[in-house]
Amino acid sequence: LNYKVEGEKLKHKYTIDAMSLEHTRNVNQIQSDNVYKDEYNSFLKGIGWIPIGSLEVEKVKKAGDALNERKYRQHPDTVKFTSVPDSMGMMLAQHNTKQLSDLNYKVEGEKLKHKYTIDPELPQFIQAKVNALNMSDAHYKADWKKTIRKGYDLRPDAIPIVAAKSSRNIASDCKYKEAYEKAKGKQVGFLSLQDDPKLVHYMNVAKIQSDREYKKGYEASKTKYHTPLDMVSVTAAKKSQEVATNANYRQSYHHYTLLPDALNVEHSRNAMQIQSDNLYKSDFTNWMKGIGWVPIESLEVEKAKKAGEILSEKKYRQHPEKLKFTYAMDTMEQALNKSNKLNMDKRLYTEKWNKDKTTIHVMPDTPDILLSRVNQITMSDKLYKAGWEEEKKKGYDLRPDAIAIKAARASRDIASDYKYKKAYEQAKGKHIGFRSLEDDPKLVHFMQVAKMQSDREYKKGYEKSKTSFHTPVDMLSVVAAKKSQEVATNANYRNVIHTYNMLPDAMSFELAKNMMQIQSDNQYKADYADFMKGIGWLPLGSLEAEKNKKAMEIISEKP
């Protein structure tokens, strides 16, 4: 450390016009990225550039001309030509079209497809007719429709009608409350609560049974304590309490009792029963509630009937069908209607066809009939399985000592997991061998061999001692390593430049401010951020729009 003392003293003492300092300043300016980009940032940055005539645009134009299909060859649509309709090519095309036409190919088959006659007594036809009758909804409901047409005879004095009317009157809420509605508005009982002795008696009984009245004496005496009554504080508290509380403002009613057979008690009890809504509705809640009610002749139904009669169009005006009139049957309109009816009658139109379509004139030995019978036999599932069904009916004879049975049993025993594990399951729970691992010499030997072969056990001593070593501090190699570390590291190579103060109007300080403003990206974008940002922009005439136009003209096949 002694040899560095003189160097530390002279480290920060140098002159401003030293050759090394000038050289360092020039090298920093050459390496400075700001000086290198000064001309671009001060002058060129932000200047618009038109790519027309640039290398990339010219390359795109040349590539477009080379790939342009319109310039490379003439489109067939632009060639003028006429075709002779009776030329060899046209005649051949017409003939091929007729041959390939699916409509012309099937026209004869479509004509013959529906020209056939089949015997109406075939089992299939009979089965189809029976199925149609079974599935017909009209045939299913025919008897019911006839019964409906007969109508019914229900007289007003029939037993169900009379019973329904009586039940309606019983269940009618209007009838039930008729007497009550008539009696409403009439004074029953006393004018006020105090005039009813029974209610007054009930109030007195409630006071007697009241828990508040029961504890009133306790509440009045629980806060009493012995103190002079003429104390200033006690007297003031009493006056304040009398003013603030409500104790002396309200007075409770007087207490008295009545005999249960008193006349006024009986009178009040009868009045309460008359006014009781529970007694009034007891019959309804205990007996009539839940009984069905028929609304016939009720107020709402009668109102609806009257409203329907008022709004009925049928009763309001006479229908034209009820007017009696005659019409001559030999007039021109009648004759025309009859002829039109005959012409438009679908039944008469198809009558002849319906007679002829069931008349069959086909011999039973024609190829089509024979082929259909053979196809029926071929496609019959019953005939296909007839031999198999007969074989099943014969049964089979399979003895227990047959080879197939023995082979199946042997295979079952071989594949049986139960047989496979039978000896193991029987041996489970029985002790075999030694009680512990150390009692078995073979296992102990295997453990010793495993330890010898274990890489972890092999390196156990090395892992403990590999970080323990003893090296003298003044060894030649250690001293050389320290010297090399001082040379290789950057710790003592760079020294912090001394700090100094500058005046705010110094020339170098002003120059640095100006350079920072020139290089500032915020200053450069100030006009854009304050004025142009958010202004609408039309892309017409921009580089991308022009490139897209040129590309569409190149790709387009139109001249």
HUPE-V606291 format. One line per field, one symbol per residue. burial: I if it has 9 or more other C-alpha atoms within 8 Angstrom, else O. A space follows every 50 residues. Layout:
burial = ???
//
This chain:
burial = OOOOOOOOOOOOOOOOOOOOIIOOOOOOOOOOOOIIOIIOIIOOOOOOOO OOOOOOIIOOOOOIIOOIOIOOOOOOOOOOOOOOOOOOOIIOOOOOOOOO OOOIIOOOOOOOOOOOIOOOOOOOIIOOOOOOOOOOOOOIOOOOOOOOOO OOOOOOOOOOIIOIIOIIOOIIOOOIOOOOOOOOOOOOOOOOOOOIIIII IOOIIOOOOOOOIIOOOOOOOOOOOOOOOOOOOIIOOOOOOIOOOOOOOO OOOOOOOOOOOOOIIIIIIOIOOOOOOOIOOOIOOOOIOOOOOOOOOOOO IIOOOOOOOOOOOOOOOOOOOOOOOOOOOOOOOIIOOOOOOOOOOOOOIO OOOOOOOIIOOOOOOOOOIIOOOOOOOOOOOOIIOOOOOOOOOOOOOOOO OOOOIIOOOOOOOOOOOOIIOOOOOOOOOOOOOOOOOOOIOOIIOOOOOO OOOOOOIIOOOOOOOOOOOOOOOOOOOIIOOOOOOIOOOOOOOOOOOOOO OOOOOOOOIIOOOOOOOIIOOOOOOOOOOOOOOOOOOOOOOOOOIIOOOO IOOIOOOOO
//
